[in-house]
Amino acid sequence: MLYYDGLTYNELYKWGCGQLVEAGISDSQLDARLLLEYCCGTDRNTLLVHGEKSISAQEYENYADCIARRKEHVPLQQITGEQNFMGLTFDVYENVLIPRQDTEVLVEEVMRHLHDGMRILDMCTGSGCILLSLLHYSNDCTGVGVDISEEALQAARVNARKILGIERNGQESADRIVNREAVPDDEPAETGQKVLLILSDLFKELDSKDKFDIIVSNPPYIRTDVIEMLMPEVKAYEPHLALDGREDGLYFYREIIAQAGAYLNREGMLFFEIGYDQGEEVRQLMENAGYTEVEVVKDFAGLDRVVYGVYSVIA
């Protein structure tokens, strides 16, 4: 253990790097620097320009605590409480899937087809990162976010107020989530008239007359038998409810595809994030259900990441 005695910023950083390397943490240098910036309120230039500045005892204690948590493979984002996604900063909490850069491909693909005034349904919304990004970067669009997890919806409410510029009760709600307290039932799930968040097992609580121009989803898609092989940050600290796609990983694609048409306007579009090896299977499921112009889109690593199509079936 390093003891505080006039330590410099650079010395503390080097100690943090060593601790994370010993614990087998990937990206140990990056994580050590980001945690140092988080604890000291600094930026990425501080290490280069002001590495010899002294740190306070409180900064040292905070950093040592964060490094200890990261050594236990607690995700960096759960320690700092935030994650950047689509150029926006989302609050991150336990029991909510951390927004991932891969999912930005899904948002960007939807944005290519999104027009002013459209109505969007985000199925399995989680933190709300997909829906709120789409609403933030569009004009006069409205959306509904659905999730089976009340904890996820609490996080989405906080993020909705933050991202869409409405702060009422945002910090109070965040405090309740951290302390595992429920947001009162009379606190509205709405943020103005722009977004509504609904607790539902897929489409069960939606009005059958409700129609959307776009339905987007990043559903659980990891096969049950694969979850135990995931990296510790994922399998130990992220909600299995948001990961487990049942035996073959395709359960939620089947369920959503079977029901989505009833909630889409004519020529409405359905978008999915998928696992790298699920592109052709999800494409076939959509085509069999009557979707046309079905496309599989690759991410920047050249892996299948998104499938989308147009609902052209005449009711």
C-alpha positions, 0 to 999 in steps of 0.5 A, spaced: 500 500 500 502 506 498 502 511 504 500 519 503 506 523 504 507 529 500 505 525 493 505 528 487 500 527 481 505 523 477 507 518 483 500 517 484 498 515 477 504 511 477 502 507 483 495 506 480 497 503 474 502 498 477 496 496 482 491 495 475 497 491 472 498 487 477 490 485 478 490 484 470 486 490 468 486 491 461 487 498 459 490 499 466 494 506 464 488 509 461 483 507 467 489 509 472 489 516 468 481 517 468 480 515 475 485 520 477 482 525 473 475 523 476 478 524 483 482 530 482 478 534 478 483 534 472 483 533 465 488 529 460 493 535 460 495 535 467 499 529 467 504 532 462 504 539 464 503 539 472 505 532 474 509 534 479 504 538 483 502 535 490 496 532 491 491 532 497 490 527 503 483 527 500 485 526 493 489 520 495 484 517 499 479 517 494 484 515 488 486 509 493 478 507 494 477 507 486 483 503 484 481 498 489 474 497 486 477 497 479 482 492 482 475 488 483 473 489 476 468 493 478 467 497 471 470 504 470 463 507 468 460 504 475 466 508 479 465 514 475 458 514 475 458 516 467 459 514 460 460 518 454 455 516 448 454 519 442 457 525 444 453 526 450 454 524 458 449 519 461 449 517 468 451 510 469 448 506 475 448 499 478 443 494 475 443 498 468 447 496 462 453 501 461 452 504 454 457 501 449 460 505 443 458 499 438 451 501 440 453 508 436 452 504 430 445 503 431 443 510 433 447 513 427 443 508 422 437 510 425 438 517 424 440 516 417 432 515 416 429 519 422 425 525 419 422 531 423 416 529 427 417 522 427 415 518 433 420 513 436 419 506 440 425 504 444 424 497 446 429 495 452 431 502 453 435 501 459 439 507 461 435 511 455 441 512 451 439 510 444 432 514 445 435 520 448 440 521 443 435 520 437 431 525 440 437 530 442 439 530 435 432 531 432 427 536 431 420 535 434 420 527 434 417 524 440 419 517 443 417 512 448 422 507 452 420 501 454 423 496 459 422 490 464 426 493 469 424 499 474 431 500 476 433 501 468 427 506 468 429 510 474 436 511 470 432 513 464 428 518 467 434 521 470 438 521 463 432 524 460 431 530 464 439 531 464 440 530 456 433 533 454 435 539 458 429 538 464 433 538 471 427 537 475 428 532 481 434 529 477 439 529 483 433 527 487 432 521 483 439 519 482 440 519 489 434 514 490 437 510 485 444 510 488 441 508 495 436 503 492 430 507 493 424 507 489 422 513 485 415 515 488 409 513 483 407 520 483 413 522 480 412 522 472 415 518 467 414 523 462 419 529 460 415 534 458 411 532 452 417 529 448 419 522 452 414 517 456 418 511 459 413 505 461 415 499 465 413 493 461 414 486 459 416 488 451 409 490 448 404 488 454 403 495 457 403 499 450 396 501 447 394 497 441 392 503 438 399 506 439 403 507 432 410 509 431 414 510 425 421 507 428 422 501 433 429 500 435 431 495 440 438 493 443 435 487 446 438 481 450 442 477 445 447 473 448 446 466 449 445 463 456 451 458 456 456 464 454 454 469 459 459 465 464 465 466 459 464 473 459 469 478 462 468 479 469 466 486 469 460 484 465 458 477 468 459 480 475 457 487 475 452 488 469 445 485 469 444 479 466 437 481 465 439 485 459 444 480 457 441 473 457 438 472 450 436 465 452 438 458 449 440 461 442 440 468 443 435 470 438 429 469 443 427 477 444 428 478 436 423 473 435 418 476 440 419 483 438 419 481 430 412 478 431 409 483 435 412 490 432 408 490 426 402 491 430 405 498 432 408 500 426 405 505 421 405 503 414 412 503 411 415 504 418 422 501 420 424 496 425 432 497 427 436 492 431 443 491 434 445 484 434 451 480 436 457 479 431 454 472 428 447 473 428 446 478 422 443 472 417 439 469 422 435 476 424 435 478 417 431 471 415 426 472 421 425 479 419 424 477 412 419 471 414 415 476 418 414 481 411 419 486 412 422 488 406 429 492 404 432 488 410 439 490 411 445 488 415 450 493 417 457 492 419 461 496 425 467 499 424 471 493 426 467 489 420 463 485 424 455 485 423 452 490 428 445 492 425 439 489 422 433 493 419 428 493 415 421 496 412 414 494 414 410 493 408 405 488 410 398 491 409 393 489 415 
